[in-house]
Amino acid sequence: MSGAHGPSRLDRRKARTRGALIAAAREMLASRDPAEVSIQEITEAADVGFGSFYNHFDSKAELFDAALAQAMEELGHLLDDVTRDTDDPAQVFATAVRITARLPRTHPQLAKIMLRTGLPYLTTEQGLTPRALRDLQKAKRAGRFAIDDPHVALACTGGALLGVLQLAGTQAGPSHVDRAADELAVNLLRMFGVPHDEARAIASAKLPRTG
């Protein structure tokens, strides 16, 4: 029970244990197939007792779902922060795409988690997916995007983004990753009805710092 001055020592210990388990799961999600990972391996990587696992999660799948949700929410907050002062919904969308496609260079763990998760990340209720759908809907309402169904546009965006993230693993250096990210933004903007020259200008704008 929390006291008048905040969480109790027990609450803090539980939070640390849960956090360690999620951190370990994130590392494994970025490098291995979750089906091949045992709970014993997870608890050893987290440096917690095996029995502690079931105090926080009912199954391995629940833990990996929590790890994915945390990773996607981390990315979502990042994108919210860097686009907060941008009024044009097309610019907001393009900035989010360009930053996300740069993850192999800037936040490699997040990029690997997205790649290993694959298209199912499009069904997560946290992070990138609801924000991308929100931005597409805003751009449609504002007349910036000529799209009929934002959910289909989201699927097109997600699939293309995964392809570029995969491509980034074969590129020679950071400049290739950045160029592919910007080209992805141009192509998506054009697909959604933005004229070529304007799409190129939007995707060439200086990006805000991401940390």
Secondary structure, 3 states (H helix, E strand, C coil): CCECCECCHHHHHHHHHHHHHHHHHHHHHCCCCHHHCCHHHHHHHHCCCHHHHHHCCCCHHHHHHHHHHHHHHHHHHHHHHHHCCCCCHHHHHHHHHHHHHCHHHHCHHHHHHHHHHCHHHHHCCCCHHHHHHHHHHHHHHCCCCCCCCHHHHHHHHHHHHHHHHHHHCCCCCHHHHHHHHHHHHHHHHHHCCCCHHHHHHHHHCCCCCCC
